[in-house]
């Protein structure tokens, strides 16, 4: 199998860490970016020049472009670009501050946009490459308490669907990975939380209980590595792929409800047509 050269943001833990490790284990090379590179020490000793650690805050557009250039200079090409850097923010819409909203979008949406823009000239020139955007079941559905997170992922989904059409003629492939609940640090120390308003106190408790039931048994991030390699190695990878058993059922129920509502209100839609 041809060795792939990867660039991955958020590559030190969670999905990013597992995927980077799996790629290195099979002989690929990885430019691993993260704010904190301390956890990559052992990997550097094991994989040597095939691992390029790059400290990076993806919200810094100039730094994103510089990191992508360094990775391309080291490896000579880029085959797989993974936009994994991101986090979850918890808060009812009324509770979210301007700073919290902007920070969520800067990382989850604009970080992916800047890395994608930085990589595209190299991928277009070589006539190949695969961009993996880490979205979520929360990129196509929505639940209380994570509205601003949903906003970031729904925006990523729309941007990426357009991107896939724009770059297909250049031989560049694009995939949205949409995980359900996994045993990562997404809802732990990586997350942030708004200050709660007393008016929502009871609803907070209700929503947390709903979330526990919805997530059920979390998926194993280590198992996701084999899945992502299947996508990377596919001749015709999908534009979208769920990770985990639960998302398909959530999506099916959500879209059936949407279609039913649209069909019920189609006479009003036609009235608006004029």
C-alpha positions as protocol buffer text, in pm:
chain_id: "A"
residue {
  index: 1
  type: UNK
  ca { x: 0 y: 0 z: 0 }
}
residue {
  index: 2
  type: UNK
  ca { x: 125 y: 347 z: -89 }
}
residue {
  index: 3
  type: UNK
  ca { x: 237 y: 548 z: 212 }
}
residue {
  index: 4
  type: UNK
  ca { x: 6 y: 840 z: 285 }
}
residue {
  index: 5
  type: UNK
  ca { x: 118 y: 1173 z: 425 }
}
residue {
  index: 6
  type: UNK
  ca { x: -127 y: 1311 z: 677 }
}
residue {
  index: 7
  type: UNK
  ca { x: -182 y: 1650 z: 835 }
}
residue {
  index: 8
  type: UNK
  ca { x: -418 y: 1638 z: 1131 }
}
residue {
  index: 9
  type: UNK
  ca { x: -533 y: 1909 z: 1368 }
}
residue {
  index: 10
  type: UNK
  ca { x: -620 y: 1818 z: 1725 }
}
residue {
  index: 11
  type: UNK
  ca { x: -401 y: 1510 z: 1688 }
}
residue {
  index: 12
  type: UNK
  ca { x: -289 y: 1446 z: 2045 }
}
residue {
  index: 13
  type: UNK
  ca { x: -601 y: 1291 z: 2199 }
}
residue {
  index: 14
  type: UNK
  ca { x: -948 y: 1159 z: 2123 }
}
residue {
  index: 15
  type: UNK
  ca { x: -1019 y: 1078 z: 1760 }
}
residue {
  index: 16
  type: UNK
  ca { x: -720 y: 1274 z: 1637 }
}
residue {
  index: 17
  type: UNK
  ca { x: -477 y: 1088 z: 1859 }
}
residue {
  index: 18
  type: UNK
  ca { x: -613 y: 743 z: 1773 }
}
residue {
  index: 19
  type: UNK
  ca { x: -615 y: 813 z: 1399 }
}
residue {
  index: 20
  type: UNK
  ca { x: -264 y: 956 z: 1399 }
}
residue {
  index: 21
  type: UNK
  ca { x: -136 y: 652 z: 1588 }
}
residue {
  index: 22
  type: UNK
  ca { x: -310 y: 412 z: 1349 }
}
residue {
  index: 23
  type: UNK
  ca { x: -165 y: 592 z: 1046 }
}
residue {
  index: 24
  type: UNK
  ca { x: 186 y: 584 z: 1191 }
}
residue {
  index: 25
  type: UNK
  ca { x: 153 y: 218 z: 1286 }
}
residue {
  index: 26
  type: UNK
  ca { x: 82 y: 115 z: 929 }
}
residue {
  index: 27
  type: UNK
  ca { x: 373 y: 314 z: 790 }
}
residue {
  index: 28
  type: UNK
  ca { x: 216 y: 649 z: 699 }
}
residue {
  index: 29
  type: UNK
  ca { x: 366 y: 985 z: 792 }
}
residue {
  index: 30
  type: UNK
  ca { x: 176 y: 1234 z: 1007 }
}
residue {
  index: 31
  type: UNK
  ca { x: 209 y: 1606 z: 1072 }
}
residue {
  index: 32
  type: UNK
  ca { x: 29 y: 1622 z: 1406 }
}
residue {
  index: 33
  type: UNK
  ca { x: -86 y: 1965 z: 1520 }
}
residue {
  index: 34
  type: UNK
  ca { x: -219 y: 2058 z: 1862 }
}
residue {
  index: 35
  type: UNK
  ca { x: -198 y: 2333 z: 2120 }
}
residue {
  index: 36
  type: UNK
  ca { x: -16 y: 2098 z: 2359 }
}
residue {
  index: 37
  type: UNK
  ca { x: 241 y: 1860 z: 2210 }
}
residue {
  index: 38
  type: UNK
  ca { x: 360 y: 1709 z: 2539 }
}
residue {
  index: 39
  type: UNK
  ca { x: 178 y: 1380 z: 2480 }
}
residue {
  index: 40
  type: UNK
  ca { x: 368 y: 1318 z: 2154 }
}
residue {
  index: 41
  type: UNK
  ca { x: 705 y: 1264 z: 2323 }
}
residue {
  index: 42
  type: UNK
  ca { x: 701 y: 884 z: 2312 }
}
residue {
  index: 43
  type: UNK
  ca { x: 565 y: 878 z: 1959 }
}
residue {
  index: 44
  type: UNK
  ca { x: 851 y: 1093 z: 1835 }
}
residue {
  index: 45
  type: UNK
  ca { x: 1101 y: 843 z: 1971 }
}
residue {
  index: 46
  type: UNK
  ca { x: 916 y: 554 z: 1807 }
}
residue {
  index: 47
  type: UNK
  ca { x: 837 y: 695 z: 1463 }
}
residue {
  index: 48
  type: UNK
  ca { x: 1119 y: 943 z: 1408 }
}
residue {
  index: 49
  type: UNK
  ca { x: 1096 y: 1149 z: 1091 }
}
residue {
  index: 50
  type: UNK
  ca { x: 755 y: 1007 z: 999 }
}
residue {
  index: 51
  type: UNK
  ca { x: 603 y: 1218 z: 1276 }
}
residue {
  index: 52
  type: UNK
  ca { x: 614 y: 1596 z: 1252 }
}
residue {
  index: 53
  type: UNK
  ca { x: 475 y: 1762 z: 1568 }
}
residue {
  index: 54
  type: UNK
  ca { x: 351 y: 2116 z: 1513 }
}
residue {
  index: 55
  type: UNK
  ca { x: 219 y: 2337 z: 1789 }
}
residue {
  index: 56
  type: UNK
  ca { x: -86 y: 2515 z: 1651 }
}
residue {
  index: 57
  type: UNK
  ca { x: -391 y: 2710 z: 1756 }
}
residue {
  index: 58
  type: UNK
  ca { x: -623 y: 2661 z: 1457 }
}
residue {
  index: 59
  type: UNK
  ca { x: -796 y: 2994 z: 1521 }
}
residue {
  index: 60
  type: UNK
  ca { x: -474 y: 3166 z: 1400 }
}
residue {
  index: 61
  type: UNK
  ca { x: -511 y: 3176 z: 1021 }
}
residue {
  index: 62
  type: UNK
  ca { x: -149 y: 3273 z: 949 }
}
residue {
  index: 63
  type: UNK
  ca { x: -24 y: 2996 z: 1176 }
}
residue {
  index: 64
  type: UNK
  ca { x: -250 y: 2745 z: 997 }
}
residue {
  index: 65
  type: UNK
  ca { x: -100 y: 2836 z: 660 }
}
residue {
  index: 66
  type: UNK
  ca { x: 252 y: 2817 z: 802 }
}
residue {
  index: 67
  type: UNK
  ca { x: 189 y: 2474 z: 956 }
}
residue {
  index: 68
  type: UNK
  ca { x: 50 y: 2335 z: 631 }
}
residue {
  index: 69
  type: UNK
  ca { x: 353 y: 2469 z: 441 }
}
residue {
  index: 70
  type: UNK
  ca { x: 592 y: 2308 z: 689 }
}
residue {
  index: 71
  type: UNK
  ca { x: 414 y: 1974 z: 658 }
}
residue {
  index: 72
  type: UNK
  ca { x: 425 y: 1989 z: 279 }
}
residue {
  index: 73
  type: UNK
  ca { x: 793 y: 2083 z: 282 }
}
residue {
  index: 74
  type: UNK
  ca { x: 876 y: 1791 z: 512 }
}
residue {
  index: 75
  type: UNK
  ca { x: 675 y: 1524 z: 332 }
}
residue {
  index: 76
  type: UNK
  ca { x: 677 y: 1656 z: -26 }
}
residue {
  index: 77
  type: UNK
  ca { x: 301 y: 1612 z: -59 }
}
residue {
  index: 78
  type: UNK
  ca { x: -17 y: 1585 z: 148 }
}
residue {
  index: 79
  type: UNK
  ca { x: -259 y: 1300 z: 94 }
}
residue {
  index: 80
  type: UNK
  ca { x: -494 y: 1323 z: 392 }
}
residue {
  index: 81
  type: UNK
  ca { x: -593 y: 1643 z: 574 }
}
residue {
  index: 82
  type: UNK
  ca { x: -795 y: 1593 z: 892 }
}
residue {
  index: 83
  type: UNK
  ca { x: -979 y: 1883 z: 1055 }
}
residue {
  index: 84
  type: UNK
  ca { x: -1035 y: 1735 z: 1399 }
}
residue {
  index: 85
  type: UNK
  ca { x: -960 y: 2030 z: 1630 }
}
residue {
  index: 86
  type: UNK
  ca { x: -1275 y: 2133 z: 1811 }
}
residue {
  index: 87
  type: UNK
  ca { x: -1464 y: 2123 z: 2137 }
}
residue {
  index: 88
  type: UNK
  ca { x: -1816 y: 2127 z: 2275 }
}
residue {
  index: 89
  type: UNK
  ca { x: -1976 y: 2422 z: 2448 }
}
residue {
  index: 90
  type: UNK
  ca { x: -2268 y: 2366 z: 2685 }
}
residue {
  index: 91
  type: UNK
  ca { x: -2527 y: 2636 z: 2747 }
}
residue {
  index: 92
  type: UNK
  ca { x: -2883 y: 2730 z: 2661 }
}
residue {
  index: 93
  type: UNK
  ca { x: -2896 y: 2983 z: 2379 }
}
residue {
  index: 94
  type: UNK
  ca { x: -2998 y: 3263 z: 2617 }
}
residue {
  index: 95
  type: UNK
  ca { x: -2704 y: 3179 z: 2845 }
}
residue {
  index: 96
  type: UNK
  ca { x: -2427 y: 3200 z: 2584 }
}
residue {
  index: 97
  type: UNK
  ca { x: -2208 y: 3509 z: 2592 }
}
residue {
  index: 98
  type: UNK
  ca { x: -2073 y: 3677 z: 2281 }
}
residue {
  index: 99
  type: UNK
  ca { x: -1720 y: 3566 z: 2368 }
}
residue {
  index: 100
  type: UNK
  ca { x: -1832 y: 3203 z: 2411 }
}
residue {
  index: 101
  type: UNK
  ca { x: -2020 y: 3203 z: 2082 }
}
residue {
  index: 102
  type: UNK
  ca { x: -1732 y: 3354 z: 1889 }
}
residue {
  index: 103
  type: UNK
  ca { x: -1479 y: 3117 z: 2046 }
}
residue {
  index: 104
  type: UNK
  ca { x: -1689 y: 2814 z: 1949 }
}
residue {
  index: 105
  type: UNK
  ca { x: -1719 y: 2924 z: 1587 }
}
residue {
  index: 106
  type: UNK
  ca { x: -1355 y: 3036 z: 1564 }
}
residue {
  index: 107
  type: UNK
  ca { x: -1234 y: 2687 z: 1654 }
}
residue {
  index: 108
  type: UNK
  ca { x: -1494 y: 2448 z: 1512 }
}
residue {
  index: 109
  type: UNK
  ca { x: -1575 y: 2635 z: 1191 }
}
residue {
  index: 110
  type: UNK
  ca { x: -1308 y: 2891 z: 1106 }
}
residue {
  index: 111
  type: UNK
  ca { x: -1022 y: 2666 z: 1219 }
}
residue {
  index: 112
  type: UNK
  ca { x: -1138 y: 2402 z: 971 }
}
residue {
  index: 113
  type: UNK
  ca { x: -1187 y: 2665 z: 702 }
}
residue {
  index: 114
  type: UNK
  ca { x: -834 y: 2808 z: 740 }
}
residue {
  index: 115
  type: UNK
  ca { x: -663 y: 2467 z: 737 }
}
residue {
  index: 116
  type: UNK
  ca { x: -871 y: 2364 z: 436 }
}
residue {
  index: 117
  type: UNK
  ca { x: -782 y: 2683 z: 248 }
}
residue {
  index: 118
  type: UNK
  ca { x: -414 y: 2637 z: 332 }
}
residue {
  index: 119
  type: UNK
  ca { x: -407 y: 2278 z: 205 }
}
residue {
  index: 120
  type: UNK
  ca { x: -610 y: 2318 z: -114 }
}
residue {
  index: 121
  type: UNK
  ca { x: -340 y: 2476 z: -336 }
}
residue {
  index: 122
  type: UNK
  ca { x: -111 y: 2179 z: -268 }
}
residue {
  index: 123
  type: UNK
  ca { x: -388 y: 1923 z: -324 }
}
residue {
  index: 124
  type: UNK
  ca { x: -502 y: 2090 z: -646 }
}
residue {
  index: 125
  type: UNK
  ca { x: -147 y: 2105 z: -782 }
}
residue {
  index: 126
  type: UNK
  ca { x: -84 y: 1735 z: -719 }
}
residue {
  index: 127
  type: UNK
  ca { x: -430 y: 1642 z: -848 }
}
residue {
  index: 128
  type: UNK
  ca { x: -524 y: 1432 z: -546 }
}
residue {
  index: 129
  type: UNK
  ca { x: -589 y: 1435 z: -176 }
}
residue {
  index: 130
  type: UNK
  ca { x: -862 y: 1369 z: 77 }
}
residue {
  index: 131
  type: UNK
  ca { x: -1000 y: 1617 z: 330 }
}
residue {
  index: 132
  type: UNK
  ca { x: -1171 y: 1471 z: 635 }
}
residue {
  index: 133
  type: UNK
  ca { x: -1393 y: 1711 z: 828 }
}
residue {
  index: 134
  type: UNK
  ca { x: -1487 y: 1588 z: 1174 }
}
residue {
  index: 135
  type: UNK
  ca { x: -1848 y: 1691 z: 1218 }
}
residue {
  index: 136
  type: UNK
  ca { x: -2104 y: 1516 z: 1439 }
}
residue {
  index: 137
  type: UNK
  ca { x: -2455 y: 1377 z: 1446 }
}
residue {
  index: 138
  type: UNK
  ca { x: -2497 y: 1726 z: 1590 }
}
residue {
  index: 139
  type: UNK
  ca { x: -2411 y: 1856 z: 1244 }
}
residue {
  index: 140
  type: UNK
  ca { x: -2745 y: 1738 z: 1104 }
}
residue {
  index: 141
  type: UNK
  ca { x: -2964 y: 1719 z: 1415 }
}
residue {
  index: 142
  type: UNK
  ca { x: -2993 y: 1937 z: 1724 }
}
residue {
  index: 143
  type: UNK
  ca { x: -3063 y: 1906 z: 2095 }
}
residue {
  index: 144
  type: UNK
  ca { x: -3104 y: 2156 z: 2382 }
}
residue {
  index: 145
  type: UNK
  ca { x: -2798 y: 2281 z: 2569 }
}
residue {
  index: 146
  type: UNK
  ca { x: -2552 y: 2256 z: 2279 }
}
residue {
  index: 147
  type: UNK
  ca { x: -2707 y: 2502 z: 2036 }
}
residue {
  index: 148
  type: UNK
  ca { x: -2392 y: 2700 z: 1962 }
}
residue {
  index: 149
  type: UNK
  ca { x: -2200 y: 2376 z: 1907 }
}
residue {
  index: 150
  type: UNK
  ca { x: -2469 y: 2272 z: 1660 }
}
residue {
  index: 151
  type: UNK
  ca { x: -2436 y: 2609 z: 1488 }
}
residue {
  index: 152
  type: UNK
  ca { x: -2064 y: 2544 z: 1431 }
}
residue {
  index: 153
  type: UNK
  ca { x: -2117 y: 2192 z: 1296 }
}
residue {
  index: 154
  type: UNK
  ca { x: -2418 y: 2273 z: 1078 }
}
residue {
  index: 155
  type: UNK
  ca { x: -2210 y: 2549 z: 922 }
}
residue {
  index: 156
  type: UNK
  ca { x: -1921 y: 2305 z: 870 }
}
residue {
  index: 157
  type: UNK
  ca { x: -2159 y: 2063 z: 697 }
}
residue {
  index: 158
  type: UNK
  ca { x: -2289 y: 2321 z: 452 }
}
residue {
  index: 159
  type: UNK
  ca { x: -1943 y: 2457 z: 377 }
}
residue {
  index: 160
  type: UNK
  ca { x: -1809 y: 2108 z: 318 }
}
residue {
  index: 161
  type: UNK
  ca { x: -2090 y: 1993 z: 91 }
}
residue {
  index: 162
  type: UNK
  ca { x: -2020 y: 2295 z: -130 }
}
residue {
  index: 163
  type: UNK
  ca { x: -1645 y: 2232 z: -109 }
}
residue {
  index: 164
  type: UNK
  ca { x: -1681 y: 1874 z: -230 }
}
residue {
  index: 165
  type: UNK
  ca { x: -1847 y: 1996 z: -550 }
}
residue {
  index: 166
  type: UNK
  ca { x: -1589 y: 2271 z: -602 }
}
residue {
  index: 167
  type: UNK
  ca { x: -1280 y: 2049 z: -582 }
}
residue {
  index: 168
  type: UNK
  ca { x: -1399 y: 1723 z: -740 }
}
residue {
  index: 169
  type: UNK
  ca { x: -1262 y: 1819 z: -1081 }
}
residue {
  index: 170
  type: UNK
  ca { x: -915 y: 1858 z: -925 }
}
residue {
  index: 171
  type: UNK
  ca { x: -915 y: 1500 z: -796 }
}
residue {
  index: 172
  type: UNK
  ca { x: -966 y: 1609 z: -434 }
}
residue {
  index: 173
  type: UNK
  ca { x: -1206 y: 1404 z: -222 }
}
residue {
  index: 174
  type: UNK
  ca { x: -1397 y: 1529 z: 81 }
}
residue {
  index: 175
  type: UNK
  ca { x: -1566 y: 1339 z: 364 }
}
residue {
  index: 176
  type: UNK
  ca { x: -1770 y: 1455 z: 662 }
}
residue {
  index: 177
  type: UNK
  ca { x: -1733 y: 1217 z: 957 }
}
residue {
  index: 178
  type: UNK
  ca { x: -2038 y: 1238 z: 1184 }
}
residue {
  index: 179
  type: UNK
  ca { x: -1982 y: 1059 z: 1516 }
}
residue {
  index: 180
  type: UNK
  ca { x: -2241 y: 992 z: 1780 }
}
residue {
  index: 181
  type: UNK
  ca { x: -2146 y: 959 z: 2147 }
}
residue {
  index: 182
  type: UNK
  ca { x: -1791 y: 836 z: 2200 }
}
residue {
  index: 183
  type: UNK
  ca { x: -1574 y: 795 z: 2508 }
}
residue {
  index: 184
  type: UNK
  ca { x: -1360 y: 1096 z: 2427 }
}
residue {
  index: 185
  type: UNK
  ca { x: -1293 y: 1410 z: 2629 }
}
residue {
  index: 186
  type: UNK
  ca { x: -1546 y: 1607 z: 2423 }
}
residue {
  index: 187
  type: UNK
  ca { x: -1785 y: 1659 z: 2715 }
}
residue {
  index: 188
  type: UNK
  ca { x: -1508 y: 1659 z: 2977 }
}
residue {
  index: 189
  type: UNK
  ca { x: -1210 y: 1886 z: 3028 }
}
residue {
  index: 190
  type: UNK
  ca { x: -1205 y: 1981 z: 2658 }
}
residue {
  index: 191
  type: UNK
  ca { x: -1550 y: 2140 z: 2684 }
}
residue {
  index: 192
  type: UNK
  ca { x: -1666 y: 2475 z: 2816 }
}
residue {
  index: 193
  type: UNK
  ca { x: -1989 y: 2571 z: 2990 }
}
residue {
  index: 194
  type: UNK
  ca { x: -2191 y: 2891 z: 3017 }
}
residue {
  index: 195
  type: UNK
  ca { x: -2308 y: 3030 z: 3348 }
}
residue {
  index: 196
  type: UNK
  ca { x: -2657 y: 2895 z: 3411 }
}
residue {
  index: 197
  type: UNK
  ca { x: -2961 y: 3120 z: 3439 }
}
residue {
  index: 198
  type: UNK
  ca { x: -3198 y: 3027 z: 3725 }
}
residue {
  index: 199
  type: UNK
  ca { x: -3493 y: 3021 z: 3484 }
}
residue {
  index: 200
  type: UNK
  ca { x: -3347 y: 2713 z: 3313 }
}
residue {
  index: 201
  type: UNK
  ca { x: -3248 y: 2520 z: 3628 }
}
residue {
  index: 202
  type: UNK
  ca { x: -3512 y: 2247 z: 3597 }
}
residue {
  index: 203
  type: UNK
  ca { x: -3470 y: 2217 z: 3221 }
}
residue {
  index: 204
  type: UNK
  ca { x: -3094 y: 2170 z: 3266 }
}
residue {
  index: 205
  type: UNK
  ca { x: -3162 y: 1863 z: 3481 }
}
residue {
  index: 206
  type: UNK
  ca { x: -3414 y: 1728 z: 3230 }
}
residue {
  index: 207
  type: UNK
  ca { x: -3181 y: 1778 z: 2934 }
}
residue {
  index: 208
  type: UNK
  ca { x: -2888 y: 1610 z: 3109 }
}
residue {
  index: 209
  type: UNK
  ca { x: -3105 y: 1305 z: 3178 }
}
residue {
  index: 210
  type: UNK
  ca { x: -3222 y: 1298 z: 2816 }
}
residue {
  index: 211
  type: UNK
  ca { x: -2860 y: 1312 z: 2703 }
}
residue {
  index: 212
  type: UNK
  ca { x: -2758 y: 1020 z: 2924 }
}
residue {
  index: 213
  type: UNK
  ca { x: -3036 y: 808 z: 2773 }
}
residue {
  index: 214
  type: UNK
  ca { x: -2958 y: 920 z: 2417 }
}
residue {
  index: 215
  type: UNK
  ca { x: -2585 y: 849 z: 2433 }
}
residue {
  index: 216
  type: UNK
  ca { x: -2629 y: 504 z: 2591 }
}
residue {
  index: 217
  type: UNK
  ca { x: -2307 y: 308 z: 2558 }
}
residue {
  index: 218
  type: UNK
  ca { x: -2036 y: 540 z: 2417 }
}
residue {
  index: 219
  type: UNK
  ca { x: -1832 y: 423 z: 2121 }
}
residue {
  index: 220
  type: UNK
  ca { x: -1464 y: 332 z: 2150 }
}
residue {
  index: 221
  type: UNK
  ca { x: -1233 y: 593 z: 1992 }
}
residue {
  index: 222
  type: UNK
  ca { x: -972 y: 323 z: 1932 }
}
residue {
  index: 223
  type: UNK
  ca { x: -1215 y: 126 z: 1716 }
}
residue {
  index: 224
  type: UNK
  ca { x: -1284 y: 439 z: 1511 }
}
residue {
  index: 225
  type: UNK
  ca { x: -928 y: 426 z: 1377 }
}
residue {
  index: 226
  type: UNK
  ca { x: -1003 y: 118 z: 1167 }
}
residue {
  index: 227
  type: UNK
  ca { x: -1314 y: 293 z: 1034 }
}
residue {
  index: 228
  type: UNK
  ca { x: -1130 y: 607 z: 932 }
}
residue {
  index: 229
  type: UNK
  ca { x: -863 y: 402 z: 752 }
}
residue {
  index: 230
  type: UNK
  ca { x: -1142 y: 229 z: 555 }
}
residue {
  index: 231
  type: UNK
  ca { x: -1262 y: 570 z: 440 }
}
residue {
  index: 232
  type: UNK
  ca { x: -912 y: 695 z: 356 }
}
residue {
  index: 233
  type: UNK
  ca { x: -836 y: 380 z: 153 }
}
residue {
  index: 234
  type: UNK
  ca { x: -1167 y: 375 z: -36 }
}
residue {
  index: 235
  type: UNK
  ca { x: -1154 y: 443 z: -410 }
}
residue {
  index: 236
  type: UNK
  ca { x: -1483 y: 632 z: -382 }
}
residue {
  index: 237
  type: UNK
  ca { x: -1517 y: 757 z: -24 }
}
residue {
  index: 238
  type: UNK
  ca { x: -1852 y: 891 z: 95 }
}
residue {
  index: 239
  type: UNK
  ca { x: -1932 y: 1258 z: 137 }
}
residue {
  index: 240
  type: UNK
  ca { x: -2084 y: 1168 z: 475 }
}
residue {
  index: 241
  type: UNK
  ca { x: -2033 y: 875 z: 711 }
}
residue {
  index: 242
  type: UNK
  ca { x: -2173 y: 822 z: 1060 }
}
residue {
  index: 243
  type: UNK
  ca { x: -1945 y: 682 z: 1329 }
}
residue {
  index: 244
  type: UNK
  ca { x: -2127 y: 474 z: 1590 }
}
residue {
  index: 245
  type: UNK
  ca { x: -2449 y: 275 z: 1592 }
}
residue {
  index: 246
  type: UNK
  ca { x: -2688 y: 546 z: 1717 }
}
residue {
  index: 247
  type: UNK
  ca { x: -2666 y: 830 z: 1459 }
}
residue {
  index: 248
  type: UNK
  ca { x: -2859 y: 656 z: 1180 }
}
residue {
  index: 249
  type: UNK
  ca { x: -3168 y: 617 z: 1397 }
}
residue {
  index: 250
  type: UNK
  ca { x: -3148 y: 978 z: 1514 }
}
residue {
  index: 251
  type: UNK
  ca { x: -3110 y: 1103 z: 1158 }
}
residue {
  index: 252
  type: UNK
  ca { x: -3392 y: 886 z: 1024 }
}
residue {
  index: 253
  type: UNK
  ca { x: -3640 y: 1010 z: 1287 }
}
residue {
  index: 254
  type: UNK
  ca { x: -3530 y: 1371 z: 1240 }
}
residue {
  index: 255
  type: UNK
  ca { x: -3559 y: 1368 z: 861 }
}
residue {
  index: 256
  type: UNK
  ca { x: -3891 y: 1183 z: 860 }
}
residue {
  index: 257
  type: UNK
  ca { x: -4030 y: 1454 z: 1088 }
}
residue {
  index: 258
  type: UNK
  ca { x: -3890 y: 1730 z: 866 }
}
residue {
  index: 259
  type: UNK
  ca { x: -4036 y: 1581 z: 550 }
}
residue {
  index: 260
  type: UNK
  ca { x: -4375 y: 1536 z: 715 }
}
residue {
  index: 261
  type: UNK
  ca { x: -4376 y: 1900 z: 826 }
}
residue {
  index: 262
  type: UNK
  ca { x: -4264 y: 2031 z: 486 }
}
residue {
  index: 263
  type: UNK
  ca { x: -4532 y: 1826 z: 308 }
}
residue {
  index: 264
  type: UNK
  ca { x: -4803 y: 1938 z: 550 }
}
residue {
  index: 265
  type: UNK
  ca { x: -4714 y: 2302 z: 495 }
}
residue {
  index: 266
  type: UNK
  ca { x: -4654 y: 2276 z: 120 }
}
residue {
  index: 267
  type: UNK
  ca { x: -4976 y: 2467 z: 43 }
}
residue {
  index: 268
  type: UNK
  ca { x: -4837 y: 2762 z: 240 }
}
residue {
  index: 269
  type: UNK
  ca { x: -4507 y: 2728 z: 53 }
}
residue {
  index: 270
  type: UNK
  ca { x: -4696 y: 2744 z: -277 }
}
residue {
  index: 271
  type: UNK
  ca { x: -4900 y: 3041 z: -149 }
}
residue {
  index: 272
  type: UNK
  ca { x: -4572 y: 3222 z: -88 }
}
residue {
  index: 273
  type: UNK
  ca { x: -4466 y: 3148 z: -447 }
}
residue {
  index: 274
  type: UNK
  ca { x: -4724 y: 3396 z: -581 }
}
